[in-house]
Amino acid sequence: MQDCETCAYYVYDDEYQEYYCDMDMDEDDYGRLVSGYYRSCPFYRDGDEYKVVRHQI
């Protein structure tokens, strides 16, 4: 799987002082994700906002 720390959906919750996946998925998708059904996370989105800019340089 891709590294969750670089995912755009991996956010910090100030109240619980921890990171979590903020992707809105249903129970079936979550079950498949934690059981290892997927080779890589189908919800992963690169959170690097400057990737396009570096590509243009």
Distance bins in CASP14 RR format, pairs under 12 A and 6 or more apart:
PFRMAT RR
TARGET T0000
AUTHOR 0000-0000-0000
RMODE 2
METHOD distances of the structure
MODEL  1
1 7 0 0 0 0 1 0 0 0 0 0 0
1 21 0 0 0 0 0 1 0 0 0 0 0
1 33 0 0 0 0 1 0 0 0 0 0 0
1 34 0 0 0 0 0 1 0 0 0 0 0
1 36 0 0 0 0 1 0 0 0 0 0 0
1 37 0 0 0 0 0 1 0 0 0 0 0
1 38 1 0 0 1 0 0 0 0 0 0 0
1 39 1 0 0 1 0 0 0 0 0 0 0
1 40 1 0 1 0 0 0 0 0 0 0 0
1 41 1 0 1 0 0 0 0 0 0 0 0
1 42 0 0 0 0 0 1 0 0 0 0 0
1 43 0 0 0 0 0 1 0 0 0 0 0
1 44 1 0 0 1 0 0 0 0 0 0 0
2 8 0 0 0 0 0 1 0 0 0 0 0
2 9 0 0 0 0 0 1 0 0 0 0 0
2 10 0 0 0 0 0 1 0 0 0 0 0
2 21 0 0 0 0 0 1 0 0 0 0 0
2 38 0 0 0 0 0 1 0 0 0 0 0
2 39 0 0 0 0 0 1 0 0 0 0 0
2 40 1 0 1 0 0 0 0 0 0 0 0
2 41 1 0 1 0 0 0 0 0 0 0 0
2 42 0 0 0 0 0 1 0 0 0 0 0
2 43 0 0 0 0 1 0 0 0 0 0 0
2 44 1 0 1 0 0 0 0 0 0 0 0
2 45 0 0 0 0 1 0 0 0 0 0 0
2 46 0 0 0 0 1 0 0 0 0 0 0
2 47 0 0 0 0 0 1 0 0 0 0 0
2 48 0 0 0 0 0 1 0 0 0 0 0
3 10 0 0 0 0 1 0 0 0 0 0 0
3 40 0 0 0 0 0 1 0 0 0 0 0
3 41 0 0 0 0 1 0 0 0 0 0 0
3 44 0 0 0 0 1 0 0 0 0 0 0
3 46 0 0 0 0 0 1 0 0 0 0 0
3 47 0 0 0 0 0 1 0 0 0 0 0
3 48 0 0 0 0 0 1 0 0 0 0 0
4 10 1 0 1 0 0 0 0 0 0 0 0
4 11 0 0 0 0 0 1 0 0 0 0 0
4 19 1 0 0 1 0 0 0 0 0 0 0
4 20 0 0 0 0 1 0 0 0 0 0 0
4 21 1 0 0 1 0 0 0 0 0 0 0
4 22 0 0 0 0 0 1 0 0 0 0 0
4 23 0 0 0 0 0 1 0 0 0 0 0
4 33 0 0 0 0 0 1 0 0 0 0 0
4 40 0 0 0 0 0 1 0 0 0 0 0
4 41 1 0 0 1 0 0 0 0 0 0 0
4 43 0 0 0 0 0 1 0 0 0 0 0
4 44 0 0 0 0 1 0 0 0 0 0 0
4 45 0 0 0 0 0 1 0 0 0 0 0
4 46 0 0 0 0 0 1 0 0 0 0 0
4 47 0 0 0 0 0 1 0 0 0 0 0
5 11 0 0 0 0 0 1 0 0 0 0 0
5 12 0 0 0 0 0 1 0 0 0 0 0
5 19 1 0 0 1 0 0 0 0 0 0 0
5 21 0 0 0 0 0 1 0 0 0 0 0
5 44 0 0 0 0 0 1 0 0 0 0 0
5 46 0 0 0 0 0 1 0 0 0 0 0
5 47 0 0 0 0 1 0 0 0 0 0 0
5 48 0 0 0 0 0 1 0 0 0 0 0
6 19 0 0 0 0 0 1 0 0 0 0 0
6 41 0 0 0 0 0 1 0 0 0 0 0
6 44 0 0 0 0 1 0 0 0 0 0 0
6 45 0 0 0 0 1 0 0 0 0 0 0
6 46 1 0 0 1 0 0 0 0 0 0 0
6 47 1 0 0 1 0 0 0 0 0 0 0
6 48 1 0 0 1 0 0 0 0 0 0 0
6 49 0 0 0 0 0 1 0 0 0 0 0
6 51 0 0 0 0 0 1 0 0 0 0 0
7 19 0 0 0 0 1 0 0 0 0 0 0
7 20 0 0 0 0 0 1 0 0 0 0 0
7 21 1 0 0 1 0 0 0 0 0 0 0
7 22 0 0 0 0 1 0 0 0 0 0 0
7 23 0 0 0 0 1 0 0 0 0 0 0
7 40 0 0 0 0 0 1 0 0 0 0 0
7 41 1 0 0 1 0 0 0 0 0 0 0
7 42 0 0 0 0 0 1 0 0 0 0 0
7 43 1 0 0 1 0 0 0 0 0 0 0
7 44 1 0 1 0 0 0 0 0 0 0 0
7 45 1 0 0 1 0 0 0 0 0 0 0
7 46 1 0 0 1 0 0 0 0 0 0 0
7 47 1 0 0 1 0 0 0 0 0 0 0
7 48 0 0 0 0 0 1 0 0 0 0 0
8 21 0 0 0 0 0 1 0 0 0 0 0
8 22 0 0 0 0 1 0 0 0 0 0 0
8 23 0 0 0 0 1 0 0 0 0 0 0
8 41 0 0 0 0 0 1 0 0 0 0 0
8 43 0 0 0 0 1 0 0 0 0 0 0
8 44 0 0 0 0 1 0 0 0 0 0 0
8 45 1 0 1 0 0 0 0 0 0 0 0
8 46 1 0 0 1 0 0 0 0 0 0 0
8 47 1 1 0 0 0 0 0 0 0 0 0
8 48 0 0 0 0 1 0 0 0 0 0 0
8 49 0 0 0 0 1 0 0 0 0 0 0
8 51 0 0 0 0 0 1 0 0 0 0 0
9 19 0 0 0 0 0 1 0 0 0 0 0
9 20 0 0 0 0 1 0 0 0 0 0 0
9 21 1 0 1 0 0 0 0 0 0 0 0
9 22 1 0 1 0 0 0 0 0 0 0 0
9 23 1 0 1 0 0 0 0 0 0 0 0
9 24 0 0 0 0 1 0 0 0 0 0 0
9 25 0 0 0 0 1 0 0 0 0 0 0
9 33 0 0 0 0 0 1 0 0 0 0 0
9 41 0 0 0 0 1 0 0 0 0 0 0
9 42 0 0 0 0 0 1 0 0 0 0 0
9 43 1 0 0 1 0 0 0 0 0 0 0
9 44 1 0 0 1 0 0 0 0 0 0 0
9 45 1 0 0 1 0 0 0 0 0 0 0
9 46 0 0 0 0 0 1 0 0 0 0 0
9 47 0 0 0 0 1 0 0 0 0 0 0
10 18 0 0 0 0 0 1 0 0 0 0 0
10 19 1 0 1 0 0 0 0 0 0 0 0
10 20 1 0 0 1 0 0 0 0 0 0 0
10 21 1 0 0 1 0 0 0 0 0 0 0
10 22 1 0 0 1 0 0 0 0 0 0 0
10 23 0 0 0 0 1 0 0 0 0 0 0
10 41 0 0 0 0 0 1 0 0 0 0 0
10 43 0 0 0 0 0 1 0 0 0 0 0
10 44 0 0 0 0 1 0 0 0 0 0 0
10 45 0 0 0 0 1 0 0 0 0 0 0
10 46 0 0 0 0 0 1 0 0 0 0 0
10 47 0 0 0 0 1 0 0 0 0 0 0
11 18 0 0 0 0 0 1 0 0 0 0 0
11 19 1 0 0 1 0 0 0 0 0 0 0
11 20 1 0 0 1 0 0 0 0 0 0 0
11 21 0 0 0 0 1 0 0 0 0 0 0
11 22 1 0 1 0 0 0 0 0 0 0 0
11 23 0 0 0 0 1 0 0 0 0 0 0
11 47 0 0 0 0 0 1 0 0 0 0 0
12 18 1 0 0 1 0 0 0 0 0 0 0
12 19 1 0 1 0 0 0 0 0 0 0 0
12 20 0 0 0 0 1 0 0 0 0 0 0
12 21 0 0 0 0 0 1 0 0 0 0 0
12 22 0 0 0 0 1 0 0 0 0 0 0
13 19 1 0 0 1 0 0 0 0 0 0 0
13 20 1 0 0 1 0 0 0 0 0 0 0
13 21 0 0 0 0 0 1 0 0 0 0 0
13 22 0 0 0 0 1 0 0 0 0 0 0
14 20 0 0 0 0 0 1 0 0 0 0 0
21 29 0 0 0 0 0 1 0 0 0 0 0
21 30 0 0 0 0 1 0 0 0 0 0 0
21 33 0 0 0 0 1 0 0 0 0 0 0
21 34 0 0 0 0 0 1 0 0 0 0 0
21 41 0 0 0 0 1 0 0 0 0 0 0
21 43 1 0 0 1 0 0 0 0 0 0 0
21 44 0 0 0 0 1 0 0 0 0 0 0
21 45 0 0 0 0 0 1 0 0 0 0 0
22 43 0 0 0 0 1 0 0 0 0 0 0
22 45 0 0 0 0 0 1 0 0 0 0 0
23 29 0 0 0 0 1 0 0 0 0 0 0
23 30 0 0 0 0 1 0 0 0 0 0 0
23 33 0 0 0 0 1 0 0 0 0 0 0
23 41 0 0 0 0 1 0 0 0 0 0 0
23 42 0 0 0 0 1 0 0 0 0 0 0
23 43 1 0 1 0 0 0 0 0 0 0 0
23 44 0 0 0 0 1 0 0 0 0 0 0
23 45 0 0 0 0 1 0 0 0 0 0 0
24 30 0 0 0 0 0 1 0 0 0 0 0
24 43 0 0 0 0 1 0 0 0 0 0 0
25 31 0 0 0 0 1 0 0 0 0 0 0
25 32 0 0 0 0 1 0 0 0 0 0 0
25 33 1 0 0 1 0 0 0 0 0 0 0
25 34 0 0 0 0 0 1 0 0 0 0 0
25 38 0 0 0 0 0 1 0 0 0 0 0
25 41 0 0 0 0 0 1 0 0 0 0 0
25 42 0 0 0 0 1 0 0 0 0 0 0
25 43 1 0 0 1 0 0 0 0 0 0 0
26 32 0 0 0 0 0 1 0 0 0 0 0
26 33 0 0 0 0 0 1 0 0 0 0 0
26 43 0 0 0 0 0 1 0 0 0 0 0
27 33 0 0 0 0 0 1 0 0 0 0 0
27 34 0 0 0 0 0 1 0 0 0 0 0
28 34 0 0 0 0 0 1 0 0 0 0 0
28 35 0 0 0 0 0 1 0 0 0 0 0
28 37 0 0 0 0 1 0 0 0 0 0 0
29 35 0 0 0 0 0 1 0 0 0 0 0
29 36 0 0 0 0 0 1 0 0 0 0 0
29 37 0 0 0 0 1 0 0 0 0 0 0
29 38 0 0 0 0 1 0 0 0 0 0 0
29 41 0 0 0 0 0 1 0 0 0 0 0
29 42 1 0 0 1 0 0 0 0 0 0 0
29 43 1 0 0 1 0 0 0 0 0 0 0
30 36 0 0 0 0 0 1 0 0 0 0 0
30 37 0 0 0 0 0 1 0 0 0 0 0
30 38 0 0 0 0 0 1 0 0 0 0 0
30 41 0 0 0 0 0 1 0 0 0 0 0
30 42 0 0 0 0 0 1 0 0 0 0 0
30 43 0 0 0 0 0 1 0 0 0 0 0
31 37 1 0 0 1 0 0 0 0 0 0 0
31 38 0 0 0 0 0 1 0 0 0 0 0
32 38 1 0 0 1 0 0 0 0 0 0 0
32 39 0 0 0 0 0 1 0 0 0 0 0
32 41 0 0 0 0 0 1 0 0 0 0 0
32 42 0 0 0 0 1 0 0 0 0 0 0
32 43 0 0 0 0 0 1 0 0 0 0 0
33 39 0 0 0 0 0 1 0 0 0 0 0
33 40 0 0 0 0 0 1 0 0 0 0 0
33 41 1 0 0 1 0 0 0 0 0 0 0
33 42 0 0 0 0 1 0 0 0 0 0 0
33 43 1 0 0 1 0 0 0 0 0 0 0
33 44 0 0 0 0 0 1 0 0 0 0 0
34 41 0 0 0 0 0 1 0 0 0 0 0
36 42 0 0 0 0 0 1 0 0 0 0 0
38 44 0 0 0 0 1 0 0 0 0 0 0
45 51 0 0 0 0 0 1 0 0 0 0 0
46 52 0 0 0 0 0 1 0 0 0 0 0
48 54 0 0 0 0 1 0 0 0 0 0 0
48 55 0 0 0 0 0 1 0 0 0 0 0
50 56 0 0 0 0 0 1 0 0 0 0 0
50 57 0 0 0 0 0 1 0 0 0 0 0
51 57 0 0 0 0 0 1 0 0 0 0 0
END
